[in-house]
Amino acid sequence: MLSTLKRFLIGRPLKSTALGEQKLNKTKALAILSSDALSSVAYGPEQILVVLITVSAAAIWYSIPIAIGVLILLTALILSYRQIIFAYPHGGGAYVVSKENLGIYPGLIAGGSLLVDYILTVAVSVSAGTDAITSAFPGLHPYNVAIAIVFVLFITTLNLRGVTESASILAYPVYLFVFALFILIGVGIYNIVTGDIPSELHTPIGTPVAGISLFLLLRAFASGSSALTGVEAISNAIPNFKAPAPNNAAKTLLAMGSLLALLFSGIVCLAYYYGIVPRADVTVVSQIAEQTFGRNFMYFFIQGTTALILILAANTGYSAFPLLAVNLAKDRFIPRMFTIRGDRLGYSNGIINLGVFSIILIIAFKGKTEHLIPLYAVGVFIPFSLSQTGMVVKWIREKPNGWVSKLIINTLGALISFIVCMMFFLTKFSQVWSVLIFLPLIIFLFHRIKNHYTAVGNQLGITTCEAALPIEGNVMILPVAGITHVVENSLNYAKSLSPFQIIAVYVHFEREDEAVFEEKWRKWQPDVRLVTLLSPYRSIINPLSKFIDTVQRKASESNYQVTVIIPQFIPKKGWHNILHNQSSLLIRAHLLYRRNVIITTVPFHLRE
């Protein structure tokens, strides 16, 4: 039944030779990898206005030069990540660039930041989209968390079905959102040009505003830079592109940057000319759409596509997180299971873990993750700064053709990213301080995992580990609970391995049982030695363990191996297991970590 459900939800397994069919073309890649960046248009411009309005409505005109600054940063990031794509065509993005050029610790900081950021991407995006839906239908508001979890499960399932399948489904809402916003911006600009928008709605650019300061402008710039989250996703996901992967990834990156620049600048301009003031209950995009079209079909179309892309922005995390995890796992900083492809050739362990952690975050914060947005943004700008600094070091060290222009681009990007990152810490420290705690913890965890794999490798390697001692013989210990076909089956197996010594062990709770069982055993198996152990505290495992330890100590003196043969009957139906005490499983679990003791289970399958 579980197998049938899995096939229904995920689809039939794909052969490894079908991997090429799971690659993305530029159209699908643009949708699936740009949803996070493009969705930030819905809240990036608003973040600028929220800061400026603390001075006065007259300060809104500063959103224009601030937006220009954000576009300059976007240009630097796009050009920089384009260079990263060609320099590191196997993906990995900020983690690989930082590790190879700045050292292992900067690489782990970048990798750890991005892993957490992709989890936040899913949680924040889905929660924001859920809020948009429940705002339209207030009766659903008490079910915010449940709705958000359903969306996470839906997107997780889509990605488990394969990259191309999820891209085919999720591409439509992304392009609908882009189409809707272009209509909104186009009609809005037409209204401005034709004079339908009164000039008194906005303060003329250049008007002096009392109370404005450089610190506040930098804070607004940092807040607006949250619109650039997700820009790095394409450089992480190069292996998902069809060949030639670097060329297709670079073209997709430029297309994403162009769309983001047009939509972001368009929304900022409309908000300025319309004199939009941010409100707690209505988004800036909603106010612009209402003033442009009124509350008609187009208004609800724009709101619906905005809600959809906010939810689907989570898909960028599902595309980038597994590939980043693969790079970290190959370097043995996280479990190797992240390198394994699932039935549909996706890195399903990364996809599932991302979904689980996102759901935990949504539940922990009750679907209200607005105050995590600064943490979400700073988690991106730390890798931005490190990766571009790494590229600066790379150009200085290697000095390839045209390295000077590349150096200037990356230096500019590194400086601006670092300034934005510092502004987040200075202006929103109460919301981002936790990054100073969880990043060192993550790096510590990375090193513990790395040390474990190194230790395991040293112990398992033929050339490094101690030579195994020769085995002169074998002592077989057979725990028995009665005289049954299950025990008989295990005894026959043990005898087939003769001439090894066999010791049957019976643990009894009452003295009267000892003599009765010994008599029965003598008649049934006179050639097999029986040891009876009294357990006054009714424990089977403790006396059995002590006996095994005693035998093992004596056996080791003669280079004998101790093998514990555990009889176990297997019911025909799985649910029948709950009707039995599972002593064999408990014994096996307890003995599994004993040194120099081999555990063998002999199953006996019941017919009914």
Buried (B, 14 or more C-beta within 10 A) or exposed (E): EEEEEEEEEBBEEBEEEEEEEBBBEBEBBBBBBBBBBBBBBBBBBBBBBBBBBEBEBBBBBBBBEBBEBBBEBBBBBBBBBBBBBEBBBEBBBBBBBBBBBBEBEBBBBBBBBBBBBBBBBBBBBBBBBBBBBBBEEEEBBEBBBBBBBEBBEEBBBBBBBBBBBBBBBBBEBBBBBBEBBBBBBEBBBEBBEEEEBEEEEBBEEEEEBEEBEEEBBBBBBBBBBBBBBBBBBBBBBBBBBBEEBBBBBBBBBBBBBEBBBBBBBBBBBBBBBBBBBBEEEEBBBBBBBBBBBEEEEBBEBBBBBBBBBBBBBBBBBBBBBBBBBBBBBEBBBBBEEBBEBBBBBBBBBBBBBBBEBBBEBBBEBEBEBEEBBBBBBBBBBBBBBBBBBBBBBBBEEEEEEEBEEBBBBBBBBBBBBBBBBBBBBEBBEEBBEEBEEBBEEBBEBBBEBBEEBEEEEEEEEEEEEEEEEEEEEBBBBBBBBEBEEBBBBBBEBBBEEEEBBBBBBBBBBEEEBBEEBBEEBEEEBEEBEBEBBEBEEEEBBBBBBEBBEEBBEEBBEEEBBBBBBBBBBEBEEEEEEEEEEEBBBEBBEBBEEBEEBEBBBBEBEEEE
